[in-house]
């Protein structure tokens, strides 16, 4: 939901419509994903990561700029 809200907020239009998840797909998709960044940090990477919301917003802005050029 947070991603959809970020896209809608960045575009300034749109709405969220909830639909039931198809029964035949249940069990085929995980409902939660979280990266384990410990190995990247252990390898010496000390940079900052973007939040999902920031990354999505920046990507949508980039897409908008591509359409304009």
N, CA, C and O atoms as a Maestro MAE file, in Angstrom:
{
 s_m_m2io_version
 :::
 2.0.0
}

f_m_ct {
 s_m_title
 :::
 protein
 m_atom[276] {
  # First column is atom index #
  i_m_mmod_type
  r_m_x_coord
  r_m_y_coord
  r_m_z_coord
  i_m_residue_number
  s_m_chain_name
  s_m_pdb_residue_name
  s_m_pdb_atom_name
  i_m_atomic_number
  :::
  1 25 0.823 -1.195 0.000 1 A "UNK " " N  " 7
  2 3 0.000 0.000 0.000 1 A "UNK " " CA " 6
  3 2 0.863 1.254 0.000 1 A "UNK " " C  " 6
  4 15 0.529 2.232 -0.667 1 A "UNK " " O  " 8
  5 25 1.980 1.238 0.746 2 A "UNK " " N  " 7
  6 3 2.850 2.411 0.822 2 A "UNK " " CA " 6
  7 2 3.412 2.775 -0.546 2 A "UNK " " C  " 6
  8 15 3.547 3.956 -0.867 2 A "UNK " " O  " 8
  9 25 3.739 1.774 -1.350 3 A "UNK " " N  " 7
  10 3 4.266 2.049 -2.688 3 A "UNK " " CA " 6
  11 2 3.194 2.704 -3.549 3 A "UNK " " C  " 6
  12 15 3.461 3.696 -4.227 3 A "UNK " " O  " 8
  13 25 1.994 2.160 -3.526 4 A "UNK " " N  " 7
  14 3 0.896 2.743 -4.310 4 A "UNK " " CA " 6
  15 2 0.623 4.174 -3.873 4 A "UNK " " C  " 6
  16 15 0.418 5.050 -4.713 4 A "UNK " " O  " 8
  17 25 0.618 4.418 -2.579 5 A "UNK " " N  " 7
  18 3 0.370 5.771 -2.075 5 A "UNK " " CA " 6
  19 2 1.476 6.724 -2.510 5 A "UNK " " C  " 6
  20 15 1.205 7.886 -2.812 5 A "UNK " " O  " 8
  21 25 2.718 6.248 -2.546 6 A "UNK " " N  " 7
  22 3 3.833 7.082 -2.989 6 A "UNK " " CA " 6
  23 2 3.697 7.416 -4.468 6 A "UNK " " C  " 6
  24 15 3.913 8.562 -4.863 6 A "UNK " " O  " 8
  25 25 3.345 6.436 -5.286 7 A "UNK " " N  " 7
  26 3 3.158 6.676 -6.720 7 A "UNK " " CA " 6
  27 2 2.026 7.672 -6.940 7 A "UNK " " C  " 6
  28 15 2.177 8.615 -7.716 7 A "UNK " " O  " 8
  29 25 0.914 7.479 -6.279 8 A "UNK " " N  " 7
  30 3 -0.228 8.383 -6.419 8 A "UNK " " CA " 6
  31 2 0.147 9.791 -5.969 8 A "UNK " " C  " 6
  32 15 -0.194 10.770 -6.632 8 A "UNK " " O  " 8
  33 25 0.841 9.890 -4.853 9 A "UNK " " N  " 7
  34 3 1.258 11.200 -4.363 9 A "UNK " " CA " 6
  35 2 2.217 11.899 -5.307 9 A "UNK " " C  " 6
  36 15 2.143 13.115 -5.481 9 A "UNK " " O  " 8
  37 25 3.120 11.140 -5.919 10 A "UNK " " N  " 7
  38 3 4.096 11.721 -6.835 10 A "UNK " " CA " 6
  39 2 3.441 12.149 -8.142 10 A "UNK " " C  " 6
  40 15 3.772 13.197 -8.697 10 A "UNK " " O  " 8
  41 25 2.516 11.340 -8.627 11 A "UNK " " N  " 7
  42 3 1.825 11.675 -9.877 11 A "UNK " " CA " 6
  43 2 0.723 12.703 -9.672 11 A "UNK " " C  " 6
  44 15 0.332 13.401 -10.607 11 A "UNK " " O  " 8
  45 25 0.225 12.792 -8.444 12 A "UNK " " N  " 7
  46 3 -0.857 13.722 -8.159 12 A "UNK " " CA " 6
  47 2 -2.210 13.234 -8.634 12 A "UNK " " C  " 6
  48 15 -3.161 14.011 -8.725 12 A "UNK " " O  " 8
  49 25 -2.301 11.938 -8.940 13 A "UNK " " N  " 7
  50 3 -3.582 11.375 -9.364 13 A "UNK " " CA " 6
  51 2 -3.549 9.867 -9.166 13 A "UNK " " C  " 6
  52 15 -2.490 9.263 -8.997 13 A "UNK " " O  " 8
  53 25 -4.721 9.290 -9.191 14 A "UNK " " N  " 7
  54 3 -4.848 7.846 -9.054 14 A "UNK " " CA " 6
  55 2 -5.599 7.485 -7.788 14 A "UNK " " C  " 6
  56 15 -5.864 8.335 -6.938 14 A "UNK " " O  " 8
  57 25 -5.933 6.228 -7.679 15 A "UNK " " N  " 7
  58 3 -6.607 5.739 -6.485 15 A "UNK " " CA " 6
  59 2 -6.268 4.267 -6.303 15 A "UNK " " C  " 6
  60 15 -5.909 3.575 -7.256 15 A "UNK " " O  " 8
  61 25 -6.384 3.812 -5.096 16 A "UNK " " N  " 7
  62 3 -6.117 2.417 -4.772 16 A "UNK " " CA " 6
  63 2 -7.432 1.654 -4.816 16 A "UNK " " C  " 6
  64 15 -8.421 2.048 -4.198 16 A "UNK " " O  " 8
  65 25 -7.423 0.570 -5.549 17 A "UNK " " N  " 7
  66 3 -8.587 -0.314 -5.598 17 A "UNK " " CA " 6
  67 2 -8.134 -1.688 -5.126 17 A "UNK " " C  " 6
  68 15 -7.266 -2.309 -5.739 17 A "UNK " " O  " 8
  69 25 -8.717 -2.152 -4.050 18 A "UNK " " N  " 7
  70 3 -8.350 -3.451 -3.500 18 A "UNK " " CA " 6
  71 2 -9.152 -4.550 -4.178 18 A "UNK " " C  " 6
  72 15 -10.360 -4.427 -4.382 18 A "UNK " " O  " 8
  73 25 -8.456 -5.628 -4.523 19 A "UNK " " N  " 7
  74 3 -9.116 -6.808 -5.073 19 A "UNK " " CA " 6
  75 2 -8.658 -8.021 -4.271 19 A "UNK " " C  " 6
  76 15 -7.570 -8.018 -3.694 19 A "UNK " " O  " 8
  77 25 -9.477 -9.039 -4.237 20 A "UNK " " N  " 7
  78 3 -9.112 -10.259 -3.536 20 A "UNK " " CA " 6
  79 2 -7.977 -10.955 -4.274 20 A "UNK " " C  " 6
  80 15 -7.928 -10.971 -5.504 20 A "UNK " " O  " 8
  81 25 -7.066 -11.532 -3.493 21 A "UNK " " N  " 7
  82 3 -5.962 -12.285 -4.076 21 A "UNK " " CA " 6
  83 2 -6.519 -13.599 -4.620 21 A "UNK " " C  " 6
  84 15 -7.243 -14.299 -3.913 21 A "UNK " " O  " 8
  85 25 -6.194 -13.940 -5.863 22 A "UNK " " N  " 7
  86 3 -6.745 -15.169 -6.448 22 A "UNK " " CA " 6
  87 2 -6.342 -16.420 -5.661 22 A "UNK " " C  " 6
  88 15 -5.173 -16.606 -5.325 22 A "UNK " " O  " 8
  89 25 -7.316 -17.258 -5.380 23 A "UNK " " N  " 7
  90 3 -7.062 -18.474 -4.611 23 A "UNK " " CA " 6
  91 2 -5.986 -19.345 -5.244 23 A "UNK " " C  " 6
  92 15 -5.172 -19.931 -4.530 23 A "UNK " " O  " 8
  93 25 -5.969 -19.440 -6.561 24 A "UNK " " N  " 7
  94 3 -5.008 -20.331 -7.217 24 A "UNK " " CA " 6
  95 2 -3.563 -19.835 -7.112 24 A "UNK " " C  " 6
  96 15 -2.634 -20.581 -7.419 24 A "UNK " " O  " 8
  97 25 -3.367 -18.599 -6.685 25 A "UNK " " N  " 7
  98 3 -2.019 -18.067 -6.515 25 A "UNK " " CA " 6
  99 2 -1.556 -18.067 -5.060 25 A "UNK " " C  " 6
  100 15 -0.381 -17.827 -4.783 25 A "UNK " " O  " 8
  101 25 -2.459 -18.330 -4.146 26 A "UNK " " N  " 7
  102 3 -2.089 -18.351 -2.731 26 A "UNK " " CA " 6
  103 2 -1.056 -19.444 -2.502 26 A "UNK " " C  " 6
  104 15 -1.194 -20.567 -2.989 26 A "UNK " " O  " 8
  105 25 -0.026 -19.093 -1.757 27 A "UNK " " N  " 7
  106 3 1.061 -20.025 -1.512 27 A "UNK " " CA " 6
  107 2 2.178 -19.925 -2.542 27 A "UNK " " C  " 6
  108 15 3.246 -20.509 -2.358 27 A "UNK " " O  " 8
  109 25 1.941 -19.192 -3.622 28 A "UNK " " N  " 7
  110 3 2.951 -19.034 -4.667 28 A "UNK " " CA " 6
  111 2 3.766 -17.755 -4.503 28 A "UNK " " C  " 6
  112 15 4.831 -17.611 -5.103 28 A "UNK " " O  " 8
  113 25 3.271 -16.841 -3.702 29 A "UNK " " N  " 7
  114 3 3.939 -15.567 -3.486 29 A "UNK " " CA " 6
  115 2 4.122 -15.341 -1.998 29 A "UNK " " C  " 6
  116 15 3.240 -15.640 -1.193 29 A "UNK " " O  " 8
  117 25 5.287 -14.805 -1.646 30 A "UNK " " N  " 7
  118 3 5.495 -14.478 -0.240 30 A "UNK " " CA " 6
  119 2 4.848 -13.137 0.058 30 A "UNK " " C  " 6
  120 15 4.810 -12.254 -0.799 30 A "UNK " " O  " 8
  121 25 4.349 -12.988 1.257 31 A "UNK " " N  " 7
  122 3 3.630 -11.767 1.608 31 A "UNK " " CA " 6
  123 2 4.536 -10.699 2.217 31 A "UNK " " C  " 6
  124 15 4.120 -9.552 2.377 31 A "UNK " " O  " 8
  125 25 5.764 -11.066 2.555 32 A "UNK " " N  " 7
  126 3 6.675 -10.105 3.176 32 A "UNK " " CA " 6
  127 2 8.088 -10.403 2.706 32 A "UNK " " C  " 6
  128 15 8.496 -11.563 2.656 32 A "UNK " " O  " 8
  129 25 8.837 -9.365 2.361 33 A "UNK " " N  " 7
  130 3 10.232 -9.506 1.957 33 A "UNK " " CA " 6
  131 2 11.044 -8.442 2.665 33 A "UNK " " C  " 6
  132 15 10.657 -7.274 2.716 33 A "UNK " " O  " 8
  133 25 12.170 -8.858 3.208 34 A "UNK " " N  " 7
  134 3 13.082 -7.911 3.839 34 A "UNK " " CA " 6
  135 2 14.499 -8.382 3.571 34 A "UNK " " C  " 6
  136 15 14.848 -9.524 3.872 34 A "UNK " " O  " 8
  137 25 15.310 -7.509 3.009 35 A "UNK " " N  " 7
  138 3 16.683 -7.864 2.679 35 A "UNK " " CA " 6
  139 2 17.542 -7.922 3.934 35 A "UNK " " C  " 6
  140 15 17.375 -7.128 4.859 35 A "UNK " " O  " 8
  141 25 18.463 -8.876 3.948 36 A "UNK " " N  " 7
  142 3 19.472 -8.961 5.002 36 A "UNK " " CA " 6
  143 2 20.733 -8.318 4.442 36 A "UNK " " C  " 6
  144 15 21.402 -8.901 3.589 36 A "UNK " " O  " 8
  145 25 21.054 -7.138 4.909 37 A "UNK " " N  " 7
  146 3 22.174 -6.379 4.373 37 A "UNK " " CA " 6
  147 2 23.475 -6.626 5.128 37 A "UNK " " C  " 6
  148 15 24.473 -5.958 4.854 37 A "UNK " " O  " 8
  149 25 23.492 -7.556 6.062 38 A "UNK " " N  " 7
  150 3 24.664 -7.775 6.913 38 A "UNK " " CA " 6
  151 2 25.903 -8.167 6.113 38 A "UNK " " C  " 6
  152 15 27.000 -7.716 6.443 38 A "UNK " " O  " 8
  153 25 25.767 -8.981 5.087 39 A "UNK " " N  " 7
  154 3 26.939 -9.384 4.301 39 A "UNK " " CA " 6
  155 2 27.487 -8.217 3.487 39 A "UNK " " C  " 6
  156 15 28.699 -8.105 3.302 39 A "UNK " " O  " 8
  157 25 26.620 -7.365 3.009 40 A "UNK " " N  " 7
  158 3 27.068 -6.182 2.285 40 A "UNK " " CA " 6
  159 2 27.832 -5.255 3.220 40 A "UNK " " C  " 6
  160 15 28.882 -4.726 2.855 40 A "UNK " " O  " 8
  161 25 27.309 -5.060 4.414 41 A "UNK " " N  " 7
  162 3 28.001 -4.238 5.412 41 A "UNK " " CA " 6
  163 2 29.328 -4.883 5.813 41 A "UNK " " C  " 6
  164 15 30.334 -4.190 5.962 41 A "UNK " " O  " 8
  165 25 29.333 -6.201 5.987 42 A "UNK " " N  " 7
  166 3 30.557 -6.912 6.369 42 A "UNK " " CA " 6
  167 2 31.624 -6.797 5.280 42 A "UNK " " C  " 6
  168 15 32.819 -6.861 5.569 42 A "UNK " " O  " 8
  169 25 31.193 -6.630 4.035 43 A "UNK " " N  " 7
  170 3 32.130 -6.479 2.922 43 A "UNK " " CA " 6
  171 2 32.683 -5.064 2.836 43 A "UNK " " C  " 6
  172 15 33.529 -4.777 1.989 43 A "UNK " " O  " 8
  173 25 32.205 -4.173 3.715 44 A "UNK " " N  " 7
  174 3 32.756 -2.831 3.776 44 A "UNK " " CA " 6
  175 2 31.878 -1.723 3.236 44 A "UNK " " C  " 6
  176 15 32.288 -0.562 3.251 44 A "UNK " " O  " 8
  177 25 30.681 -2.041 2.757 45 A "UNK " " N  " 7
  178 3 29.803 -0.989 2.257 45 A "UNK " " CA " 6
  179 2 29.211 -0.227 3.426 45 A "UNK " " C  " 6
  180 15 28.543 -0.801 4.285 45 A "UNK " " O  " 8
  181 25 29.467 1.087 3.447 46 A "UNK " " N  " 7
  182 3 28.975 1.920 4.538 46 A "UNK " " CA " 6
  183 2 28.041 3.022 4.057 46 A "UNK " " C  " 6
  184 15 27.690 3.921 4.821 46 A "UNK " " O  " 8
  185 25 27.642 2.952 2.805 47 A "UNK " " N  " 7
  186 3 26.752 3.971 2.258 47 A "UNK " " CA " 6
  187 2 25.357 3.888 2.847 47 A "UNK " " C  " 6
  188 15 24.985 2.903 3.483 47 A "UNK " " O  " 8
  189 25 24.603 4.938 2.620 48 A "UNK " " N  " 7
  190 3 23.224 4.957 3.096 48 A "UNK " " CA " 6
  191 2 22.313 4.340 2.048 48 A "UNK " " C  " 6
  192 15 22.591 4.401 0.850 48 A "UNK " " O  " 8
  193 25 21.239 3.757 2.507 49 A "UNK " " N  " 7
  194 3 20.235 3.192 1.623 49 A "UNK " " CA " 6
  195 2 19.036 4.126 1.590 49 A "UNK " " C  " 6
  196 15 18.765 4.852 2.546 49 A "UNK " " O  " 8
  197 25 18.334 4.091 0.485 50 A "UNK " " N  " 7
  198 3 17.097 4.848 0.377 50 A "UNK " " CA " 6
  199 2 15.967 4.034 0.986 50 A "UNK " " C  " 6
  200 15 16.010 2.804 1.015 50 A "UNK " " O  " 8
  201 25 14.973 4.732 1.461 51 A "UNK " " N  " 7
  202 3 13.758 4.027 1.858 51 A "UNK " " CA " 6
  203 2 13.039 3.606 0.578 51 A "UNK " " C  " 6
  204 15 13.307 4.148 -0.495 51 A "UNK " " O  " 8
  205 25 12.150 2.666 0.688 52 A "UNK " " N  " 7
  206 3 11.362 2.256 -0.476 52 A "UNK " " CA " 6
  207 2 10.588 3.452 -1.016 52 A "UNK " " C  " 6
  208 15 10.529 3.662 -2.227 52 A "UNK " " O  " 8
  209 25 10.001 4.227 -0.124 53 A "UNK " " N  " 7
  210 3 9.212 5.378 -0.549 53 A "UNK " " CA " 6
  211 2 10.064 6.386 -1.318 53 A "UNK " " C  " 6
  212 15 9.630 6.903 -2.348 53 A "UNK " " O  " 8
  213 25 11.271 6.670 -0.827 54 A "UNK " " N  " 7
  214 3 12.153 7.615 -1.510 54 A "UNK " " CA " 6
  215 2 12.574 7.076 -2.868 54 A "UNK " " C  " 6
  216 15 12.575 7.810 -3.855 54 A "UNK " " O  " 8
  217 25 12.931 5.802 -2.923 55 A "UNK " " N  " 7
  218 3 13.325 5.194 -4.192 55 A "UNK " " CA " 6
  219 2 12.200 5.198 -5.206 55 A "UNK " " C  " 6
  220 15 12.421 5.503 -6.378 55 A "UNK " " O  " 8
  221 25 10.998 4.865 -4.771 56 A "UNK " " N  " 7
  222 3 9.841 4.856 -5.674 56 A "UNK " " CA " 6
  223 2 9.551 6.268 -6.163 56 A "UNK " " C  " 6
  224 15 9.329 6.478 -7.355 56 A "UNK " " O  " 8
  225 25 9.553 7.231 -5.257 57 A "UNK " " N  " 7
  226 3 9.286 8.622 -5.648 57 A "UNK " " CA " 6
  227 2 10.315 9.101 -6.672 57 A "UNK " " C  " 6
  228 15 9.954 9.689 -7.691 57 A "UNK " " O  " 8
  229 25 11.598 8.847 -6.397 58 A "UNK " " N  " 7
  230 3 12.645 9.282 -7.323 58 A "UNK " " CA " 6
  231 2 12.511 8.597 -8.680 58 A "UNK " " C  " 6
  232 15 12.738 9.223 -9.715 58 A "UNK " " O  " 8
  233 25 12.147 7.325 -8.682 59 A "UNK " " N  " 7
  234 3 11.977 6.589 -9.937 59 A "UNK " " CA " 6
  235 2 10.788 7.123 -10.736 59 A "UNK " " C  " 6
  236 15 10.882 7.284 -11.952 59 A "UNK " " O  " 8
  237 25 9.691 7.392 -10.070 60 A "UNK " " N  " 7
  238 3 8.521 7.941 -10.763 60 A "UNK " " CA " 6
  239 2 8.857 9.319 -11.335 60 A "UNK " " C  " 6
  240 15 8.460 9.638 -12.455 60 A "UNK " " O  " 8
  241 25 9.576 10.125 -10.583 61 A "UNK " " N  " 7
  242 3 9.994 11.442 -11.088 61 A "UNK " " CA " 6
  243 2 10.893 11.279 -12.310 61 A "UNK " " C  " 6
  244 15 10.765 12.032 -13.276 61 A "UNK " " O  " 8
  245 25 11.795 10.308 -12.278 62 A "UNK " " N  " 7
  246 3 12.677 10.043 -13.413 62 A "UNK " " CA " 6
  247 2 11.852 9.621 -14.631 62 A "UNK " " C  " 6
  248 15 12.094 10.096 -15.740 62 A "UNK " " O  " 8
  249 25 10.878 8.727 -14.424 63 A "UNK " " N  " 7
  250 3 10.015 8.301 -15.528 63 A "UNK " " CA " 6
  251 2 9.260 9.480 -16.130 63 A "UNK " " C  " 6
  252 15 9.136 9.586 -17.350 63 A "UNK " " O  " 8
  253 25 8.758 10.367 -15.272 64 A "UNK " " N  " 7
  254 3 8.044 11.549 -15.761 64 A "UNK " " CA " 6
  255 2 8.965 12.415 -16.615 64 A "UNK " " C  " 6
  256 15 8.551 12.932 -17.652 64 A "UNK " " O  " 8
  257 25 10.209 12.571 -16.180 65 A "UNK " " N  " 7
  258 3 11.173 13.379 -16.930 65 A "UNK " " CA " 6
  259 2 11.492 12.735 -18.277 65 A "UNK " " C  " 6
  260 15 11.680 13.443 -19.267 65 A "UNK " " O  " 8
  261 25 11.556 11.411 -18.331 66 A "UNK " " N  " 7
  262 3 11.833 10.710 -19.589 66 A "UNK " " CA " 6
  263 2 10.704 10.913 -20.593 66 A "UNK " " C  " 6
  264 15 10.945 11.047 -21.792 66 A "UNK " " O  " 8
  265 25 9.486 10.934 -20.100 67 A "UNK " " N  " 7
  266 3 8.330 11.131 -20.989 67 A "UNK " " CA " 6
  267 2 8.294 12.552 -21.533 67 A "UNK " " C  " 6
  268 15 7.777 12.793 -22.624 67 A "UNK " " O  " 8
  269 25 8.846 13.494 -20.766 68 A "UNK " " N  " 7
  270 3 8.818 14.903 -21.167 68 A "UNK " " CA " 6
  271 2 9.903 15.236 -22.185 68 A "UNK " " C  " 6
  272 15 9.803 16.229 -22.905 68 A "UNK " " O  " 8
  273 25 10.940 14.402 -22.243 69 A "UNK " " N  " 7
  274 3 12.068 14.736 -23.137 69 A "UNK " " CA " 6
  275 2 12.009 14.012 -24.453 69 A "UNK " " C  " 6
  276 15 12.886 14.194 -25.298 69 A "UNK " " O  " 8
  :::
 }
 m_bond[275] {
  # First column is bond index #
  i_m_from
  i_m_to
  i_m_order
  :::
  1 1 2 1
  2 2 3 1
  3 3 4 2
  4 3 5 1
  5 5 6 1
  6 6 7 1
  7 7 8 2
  8 7 9 1
  9 9 10 1
  10 10 11 1
  11 11 12 2
  12 11 13 1
  13 13 14 1
  14 14 15 1
  15 15 16 2
  16 15 17 1
  17 17 18 1
  18 18 19 1
  19 19 20 2
  20 19 21 1
  21 21 22 1
  22 22 23 1
  23 23 24 2
  24 23 25 1
  25 25 26 1
  26 26 27 1
  27 27 28 2
  28 27 29 1
  29 29 30 1
  30 30 31 1
  31 31 32 2
  32 31 33 1
  33 33 34 1
  34 34 35 1
  35 35 36 2
  36 35 37 1
  37 37 38 1
  38 38 39 1
  39 39 40 2
  40 39 41 1
  41 41 42 1
  42 42 43 1
  43 43 44 2
  44 43 45 1
  45 45 46 1
  46 46 47 1
  47 47 48 2
  48 47 49 1
  49 49 50 1
  50 50 51 1
  51 51 52 2
  52 51 53 1
  53 53 54 1
  54 54 55 1
  55 55 56 2
  56 55 57 1
  57 57 58 1
  58 58 59 1
  59 59 60 2
  60 59 61 1
  61 61 62 1
  62 62 63 1
  63 63 64 2
  64 63 65 1
  65 65 66 1
  66 66 67 1
  67 67 68 2
  68 67 69 1
  69 69 70 1
  70 70 71 1
  71 71 72 2
  72 71 73 1
  73 73 74 1
  74 74 75 1
  75 75 76 2
  76 75 77 1
  77 77 78 1
  78 78 79 1
  79 79 80 2
  80 79 81 1
  81 81 82 1
  82 82 83 1
  83 83 84 2
  84 83 85 1
  85 85 86 1
  86 86 87 1
  87 87 88 2
  88 87 89 1
  89 89 90 1
  90 90 91 1
  91 91 92 2
  92 91 93 1
  93 93 94 1
  94 94 95 1
  95 95 96 2
  96 95 97 1
  97 97 98 1
  98 98 99 1
  99 99 100 2
  100 99 101 1
  101 101 102 1
  102 102 103 1
  103 103 104 2
  104 103 105 1
  105 105 106 1
  106 106 107 1
  107 107 108 2
  108 107 109 1
  109 109 110 1
  110 110 111 1
  111 111 112 2
  112 111 113 1
  113 113 114 1
  114 114 115 1
  115 115 116 2
  116 115 117 1
  117 117 118 1
  118 118 119 1
  119 119 120 2
  120 119 121 1
  121 121 122 1
  122 122 123 1
  123 123 124 2
  124 123 125 1
  125 125 126 1
  126 126 127 1
  127 127 128 2
  128 127 129 1
  129 129 130 1
  130 130 131 1
  131 131 132 2
  132 131 133 1
  133 133 134 1
  134 134 135 1
  135 135 136 2
  136 135 137 1
  137 137 138 1
  138 138 139 1
  139 139 140 2
  140 139 141 1
  141 141 142 1
  142 142 143 1
  143 143 144 2
  144 143 145 1
  145 145 146 1
  146 146 147 1
  147 147 148 2
  148 147 149 1
  149 149 150 1
  150 150 151 1
  151 151 152 2
  152 151 153 1
  153 153 154 1
  154 154 155 1
  155 155 156 2
  156 155 157 1
  157 157 158 1
  158 158 159 1
  159 159 160 2
  160 159 161 1
  161 161 162 1
  162 162 163 1
  163 163 164 2
  164 163 165 1
  165 165 166 1
  166 166 167 1
  167 167 168 2
  168 167 169 1
  169 169 170 1
  170 170 171 1
  171 171 172 2
  172 171 173 1
  173 173 174 1
  174 174 175 1
  175 175 176 2
  176 175 177 1
  177 177 178 1
  178 178 179 1
  179 179 180 2
  180 179 181 1
  181 181 182 1
  182 182 183 1
  183 183 184 2
  184 183 185 1
  185 185 186 1
  186 186 187 1
  187 187 188 2
  188 187 189 1
  189 189 190 1
  190 190 191 1
  191 191 192 2
  192 191 193 1
  193 193 194 1
  194 194 195 1
  195 195 196 2
  196 195 197 1
  197 197 198 1
  198 198 199 1
  199 199 200 2
  200 199 201 1
  201 201 202 1
  202 202 203 1
  203 203 204 2
  204 203 205 1
  205 205 206 1
  206 206 207 1
  207 207 208 2
  208 207 209 1
  209 209 210 1
  210 210 211 1
  211 211 212 2
  212 211 213 1
  213 213 214 1
  214 214 215 1
  215 215 216 2
  216 215 217 1
  217 217 218 1
  218 218 219 1
  219 219 220 2
  220 219 221 1
  221 221 222 1
  222 222 223 1
  223 223 224 2
  224 223 225 1
  225 225 226 1
  226 226 227 1
  227 227 228 2
  228 227 229 1
  229 229 230 1
  230 230 231 1
  231 231 232 2
  232 231 233 1
  233 233 234 1
  234 234 235 1
  235 235 236 2
  236 235 237 1
  237 237 238 1
  238 238 239 1
  239 239 240 2
  240 239 241 1
  241 241 242 1
  242 242 243 1
  243 243 244 2
  244 243 245 1
  245 245 246 1
  246 246 247 1
  247 247 248 2
  248 247 249 1
  249 249 250 1
  250 250 251 1
  251 251 252 2
  252 251 253 1
  253 253 254 1
  254 254 255 1
  255 255 256 2
  256 255 257 1
  257 257 258 1
  258 258 259 1
  259 259 260 2
  260 259 261 1
  261 261 262 1
  262 262 263 1
  263 263 264 2
  264 263 265 1
  265 265 266 1
  266 266 267 1
  267 267 268 2
  268 267 269 1
  269 269 270 1
  270 270 271 1
  271 271 272 2
  272 271 273 1
  273 273 274 1
  274 274 275 1
  275 275 276 2
  :::
 }
}
